[in-house]
Amino acid sequence: MKARINVNVALNRPSYQVSTHTGTSGTFYARYANDGNESPDLMNGPCAHTQGATNPWWAVDLGAALYVDGVKFTNRNAAGM
């Protein structure tokens, strides 16, 4: 039997994205995607954001080979921009 835990193994791990968007609202680094802030409201902290790309990507280094049972995404609130 495999042990199952509900923990964010990506929290504050090194992360990367195809490009980093910088605009009037700031610079949106990859690390903002896994900093623990789940609020979709940009007034509660920044989110990750890439420049326009045909094949955008974001990646996180978990530091070990792990079986991941699920991934949770929270989309930003465009009205907050």
KOLNU-131333 format. One line per 5 residues: number of its first residue (from 1); their letters; for each residue x, y, z of N, C-alpha, C, O. Coordinates in nm, 3 decimals, decimal comma, m for minus. Each point is the difference from the previous one (the first is absolute). Last residue first. Example, Ala and Ser with C-alpha at 12.3 -4.5 7.8 and 13.67 -1.06 7.14 Angstrom:
<recs>
2) SA) 1,285/m0,225/0,708/0,082/0,119/0,006/m0,077/0,109/0,073/0,051/0,111/0,017; m0,022/m0,683/m0,024/m0,089/0,119/0,000/0,090/0,120/0,000/0,104/m0,002/0,066;
</recs>
This chain:
<recs>
81) MGAAN) m0,610/4,344/m1,266/0,119/0,055/m0,066/m0,018/0,148/m0,026/0,090/0,064/m0,055; m0,418/m0,379/0,242/0,091/0,057/0,098/0,122/0,063/m0,061/0,083/0,056/0,071; m0,420/m0,297/m0,315/m0,055/0,129/0,043/0,091/0,070/0,099/m0,008/0,121/0,019; 0,093/m0,566/m0,178/0,039/0,102/m0,097/m0,052/0,139/0,039/0,060/0,101/m0,037; 0,069/m0,529/0,338/m0,118/0,079/m0,025/0,039/0,115/m0,092/0,064/0,095/0,045;
76) RNTFK) 0,185/m0,592/m0,019/m0,005/0,135/0,054/m0,129/0,069/m0,039/m0,065/m0,037/m0,098; 0,118/m0,502/0,174/0,016/0,101/m0,102/m0,008/0,139/0,063/m0,073/0,019/0,097; 0,227/m0,516/0,091/m0,089/0,112/0,030/0,027/0,107/m0,102/0,113/0,050/m0,010; m0,023/m0,622/0,079/0,029/0,128/m0,065/m0,102/0,103/0,048/m0,117/m0,032/0,018; 0,328/m0,488/0,133/m0,103/0,103/0,017/0,048/0,129/m0,065/0,110/0,047/0,027;
71) VGDVY) m0,018/m0,619/m0,053/0,057/0,134/m0,013/m0,115/0,099/0,011/m0,106/m0,019/m0,060; 0,222/m0,546/0,196/m0,082/0,110/m0,050/0,075/0,130/m0,005/0,102/0,017/0,067; 0,095/m0,448/0,046/m0,137/m0,045/m0,023/m0,088/0,110/m0,057/m0,101/m0,030/m0,064; 0,648/m0,107/0,061/m0,090/0,112/0,026/m0,141/m0,042/m0,040/m0,025/m0,032/m0,116; 0,527/m0,196/0,250/m0,128/m0,029/m0,063/m0,093/0,114/0,040/m0,026/0,020/0,119;
66) LAAGL) 0,574/0,034/m0,153/m0,118/m0,021/0,084/m0,118/m0,042/m0,085/m0,009/0,036/m0,118; 0,581/0,074/0,138/m0,102/m0,066/m0,081/m0,117/m0,035/0,091/0,017/m0,076/0,096; 0,291/0,503/0,019/0,003/m0,146/0,006/m0,106/m0,055/m0,096/m0,091/0,072/m0,040; 0,164/0,397/0,088/0,117/m0,044/0,076/0,013/m0,151/0,011/0,101/m0,049/0,050; m0,417/0,365/m0,291/m0,046/m0,054/0,128/0,115/m0,055/0,084/m0,019/m0,032/0,118;
61) DVAWW) m0,047/0,415/m0,516/0,092/m0,107/0,038/m0,039/m0,048/0,139/0,022/0,071/0,098; m0,325/0,174/m0,508/0,049/0,007/0,137/0,091/m0,120/0,026/m0,030/m0,111/m0,044; m0,203/0,429/m0,401/0,049/m0,125/0,059/0,049/0,024/0,141/0,042/0,111/0,034; m0,336/0,097/m0,505/0,046/0,029/0,136/0,041/m0,134/0,058/m0,065/m0,102/m0,024; m0,062/0,332/m0,503/0,018/m0,107/0,097/0,047/0,057/0,132/0,058/0,108/0,007;
56) PNTAG) m0,277/0,014/m0,557/0,046/0,039/0,133/0,015/m0,121/0,091/m0,070/m0,099/m0,015; 0,042/0,193/m0,513/m0,003/m0,119/0,085/0,050/0,035/0,140/0,111/m0,038/0,037; m0,172/0,389/m0,345/m0,076/m0,102/m0,071/m0,016/m0,125/0,086/m0,108/m0,060/0,003; 0,162/0,556/0,214/0,081/m0,108/m0,057/m0,091/m0,101/m0,067/m0,112/m0,024/0,045; 0,146/0,538/0,247/m0,073/m0,078/m0,100/0,092/m0,103/m0,063/0,110/0,034/m0,045;
51) QTHAC) 0,035/0,091/0,520/m0,026/0,083/m0,116/m0,081/m0,085/m0,097/m0,010/m0,122/0,019; m0,047/m0,010/0,490/0,100/m0,002/m0,106/m0,033/0,105/m0,104/m0,111/0,054/m0,003; 0,016/m0,144/0,559/m0,057/0,046/m0,127/0,112/m0,001/m0,102/0,109/0,051/0,026; m0,264/m0,164/0,539/0,092/m0,024/m0,112/m0,069/0,043/m0,129/m0,122/m0,012/m0,013; m0,017/0,262/0,465/m0,009/m0,134/m0,055/0,105/m0,014/m0,110/0,061/0,098/m0,041;
46) PGNML) m0,144/0,245/0,516/0,019/m0,025/m0,143/m0,021/m0,147/m0,039/m0,005/m0,088/0,086; m0,256/0,349/0,329/0,134/m0,048/m0,034/0,008/m0,037/m0,147/m0,102/m0,025/m0,064; m0,292/0,204/0,268/0,050/m0,082/0,110/0,138/m0,058/m0,029/0,047/m0,087/0,074; m0,301/0,345/m0,389/0,021/0,092/0,112/0,056/m0,076/0,122/0,053/0,063/0,091; m0,190/m0,285/m0,496/0,136/0,054/m0,006/0,027/0,101/0,112/0,117/0,031/0,026;
41) DPSEN) m0,461/m0,459/m0,033/m0,002/0,146/m0,002/0,143/0,055/0,005/0,072/m0,025/0,096; m0,209/m0,443/m0,053/m0,002/0,043/m0,140/0,007/0,152/m0,016/0,014/0,050/m0,111; 0,191/m0,385/0,514/m0,100/0,101/m0,032/0,005/0,035/m0,149/0,108/0,024/m0,054; 0,182/m0,327/0,323/m0,103/m0,058/m0,088/m0,107/0,100/m0,040/m0,096/m0,037/m0,067; 0,634/m0,003/0,262/m0,112/0,094/m0,012/m0,100/m0,056/m0,101/0,030/m0,006/m0,119;
36) GDNAY) 0,394/m0,207/0,209/m0,100/m0,027/0,103/m0,120/0,094/m0,004/m0,100/m0,027/0,066; 0,485/m0,014/m0,379/0,041/0,067/0,124/m0,101/m0,018/0,114/0,020/0,053/0,109; 0,030/m0,183/m0,612/0,004/m0,101/0,106/0,050/0,059/0,132/0,076/m0,064/0,074; m0,137/0,326/m0,476/m0,099/m0,105/m0,023/m0,003/m0,104/0,111/m0,100/m0,069/0,018; 0,417/0,437/m0,053/m0,128/0,043/0,055/m0,108/m0,107/m0,018/m0,103/0,005/0,067;
31) RAYFT) 0,551/m0,041/m0,249/m0,011/m0,039/0,141/m0,132/0,043/0,064/m0,038/m0,054/0,104; 0,170/0,179/m0,558/m0,050/m0,138/0,012/m0,023/m0,039/0,146/m0,095/m0,073/0,029; 0,072/0,601/m0,155/0,097/m0,110/m0,001/m0,068/m0,136/0,016/m0,110/m0,010/0,055; m0,017/0,525/m0,196/m0,072/m0,120/0,041/0,087/m0,125/m0,015/m0,009/m0,071/m0,100; 0,025/0,649/0,166/0,065/m0,112/m0,067/m0,055/m0,129/0,059/m0,005/m0,014/0,122;
26) GSTGT) m0,266/0,507/m0,149/0,116/m0,064/0,060/0,060/m0,108/m0,087/m0,030/m0,011/m0,118; m0,340/0,322/0,016/m0,038/m0,061/0,128/0,116/m0,072/0,068/m0,014/m0,049/0,111; 0,051/0,254/m0,545/m0,029/0,106/0,095/m0,038/m0,054/0,138/0,013/0,070/0,100; 0,268/m0,410/m0,378/m0,091/0,104/m0,047/m0,022/0,104/0,108/0,076/0,006/0,097; 0,183/m0,509/m0,263/0,020/0,121/0,078/m0,089/0,108/m0,058/0,001/0,024/m0,121;
21) HTSVQ) 0,068/m0,603/0,097/m0,069/0,123/m0,038/0,034/0,113/0,097/m0,004/m0,018/0,121; 0,282/m0,439/m0,275/m0,056/0,071/0,114/m0,059/0,131/m0,047/0,069/0,083/m0,060; 0,035/m0,614/m0,158/0,037/0,141/m0,001/m0,065/0,066/0,121/m0,087/m0,060/0,064; 0,079/m0,413/m0,108/0,056/0,029/m0,132/0,047/0,145/m0,011/0,099/0,027/m0,069; m0,098/m0,252/0,554/m0,101/0,016/m0,104/0,067/0,049/m0,127/0,113/0,049/0,002;
16) YSPRN) m0,018/m0,292/0,536/0,048/0,062/m0,124/m0,118/0,016/m0,095/m0,097/m0,076/0,007; 0,260/m0,046/0,559/m0,092/m0,010/m0,114/0,047/0,088/m0,115/0,077/0,094/0,019; 0,062/m0,335/0,508/0,043/0,077/m0,119/m0,097/m0,023/m0,116/m0,037/m0,113/m0,031; m0,177/0,067/0,512/0,106/m0,071/m0,071/0,042/0,084/m0,121/m0,077/0,085/m0,045; m0,290/0,009/0,374/0,129/0,071/0,004/0,118/m0,077/m0,060/0,115/0,033/0,027;
11) LAVNV) m0,532/m0,323/0,001/0,006/0,126/0,073/0,143/0,052/0,012/0,087/m0,064/0,059; m0,271/m0,361/m0,253/0,060/0,103/m0,086/0,024/0,131/0,073/0,064/0,090/m0,054; m0,290/m0,478/0,238/0,142/m0,033/m0,015/0,073/0,101/m0,088/0,123/0,000/m0,005; m0,576/m0,017/0,316/0,049/0,073/m0,117/0,150/m0,024/m0,013/0,080/0,072/0,060; m0,451/m0,416/0,166/0,098/0,104/0,030/0,045/0,065/m0,131/0,007/m0,067/m0,103;
6) NIRAK) m0,300/m0,353/0,316/m0,048/0,119/m0,070/0,091/0,116/0,036/m0,025/0,073/0,096; 0,104/m0,636/m0,119/m0,006/0,120/0,082/m0,048/0,116/m0,086/0,026/0,003/m0,120; 0,022/m0,581/0,135/m0,051/0,117/m0,072/m0,008/0,115/0,098/m0,062/m0,009/0,106; 0,316/m0,511/m0,179/m0,044/0,107/0,090/m0,045/0,119/m0,084/0,062/0,033/m0,101; m0,080/m0,557/m0,061/0,074/0,125/m0,008/m0,056/0,101/0,099/m0,121/0,012/0,016;
1) M) 0,130/m0,576/m0,020/m0,084/0,118/0,000/0,089/0,125/0,000/0,095/0,009/0,077;
</recs>
